[in-house]
Amino acid sequence: MLTLVLLFFFFVLLSIFVQFLRPVMTRFTIAFREISTYKDVLRSQVQQSCYGDRF
């Protein structure tokens, strides 16, 4: 019986933790996506600059 109570308590704490963690992870995902986009834009600009100097 004590094991079931502890298991239930663990799952309740886990669900609360996940509910608070989800918005934080969403923000990190958006930030990493924006950094990746910025990096791709910067890379393409550098490539265009390098190719423009050659021709």
C-alpha positions as CSV (number, residue, x, y, z in Angstrom):
1,M,0.0,0.0,0.0
2,L,2.8,2.4,0.9
3,T,4.4,1.6,-2.5
4,L,1.3,2.6,-4.4
5,V,1.0,5.9,-2.4
6,L,4.7,6.7,-3.1
7,L,4.3,5.8,-6.8
8,F,1.2,8.0,-7.1
9,F,3.0,10.9,-5.3
10,F,6.0,10.5,-7.7
11,F,3.7,10.7,-10.8
12,V,1.9,13.7,-9.4
13,L,5.2,15.5,-8.9
14,L,6.4,14.4,-12.3
15,S,3.3,15.8,-14.0
16,I,3.7,19.1,-12.2
17,F,7.4,19.3,-13.2
18,V,6.5,18.6,-16.9
19,Q,3.8,21.2,-16.9
20,F,6.3,23.8,-15.7
21,L,9.1,22.6,-17.9
22,R,7.1,22.6,-21.2
23,P,7.0,26.4,-21.7
24,V,10.7,26.6,-21.0
25,M,11.6,23.9,-23.5
26,T,9.3,25.6,-26.1
27,R,11.2,28.9,-25.6
28,F,14.6,27.1,-26.0
29,T,13.3,25.4,-29.2
30,I,12.2,28.7,-30.7
31,A,15.6,30.3,-29.7
32,F,17.6,27.5,-31.3
33,R,15.5,27.6,-34.4
34,E,16.1,31.4,-34.7
35,I,19.8,30.9,-34.2
36,S,19.9,28.3,-36.9
37,T,18.1,30.6,-39.3
38,Y,20.4,33.4,-38.5
39,K,23.4,31.2,-39.0
40,D,22.1,30.0,-42.4
41,V,21.5,33.6,-43.5
42,L,24.9,34.6,-42.4
43,R,26.5,31.7,-44.2
44,S,24.7,32.4,-47.5
45,Q,25.8,36.1,-47.3
46,V,29.4,35.1,-46.7
47,Q,29.2,32.7,-49.6
48,Q,27.7,35.3,-51.9
49,S,30.4,37.8,-50.8
50,C,33.2,35.3,-51.5
51,Y,31.7,34.2,-54.9
52,G,31.1,37.9,-55.8
53,D,34.8,38.7,-55.3
54,R,35.9,35.9,-57.6
55,F,33.8,36.9,-60.6
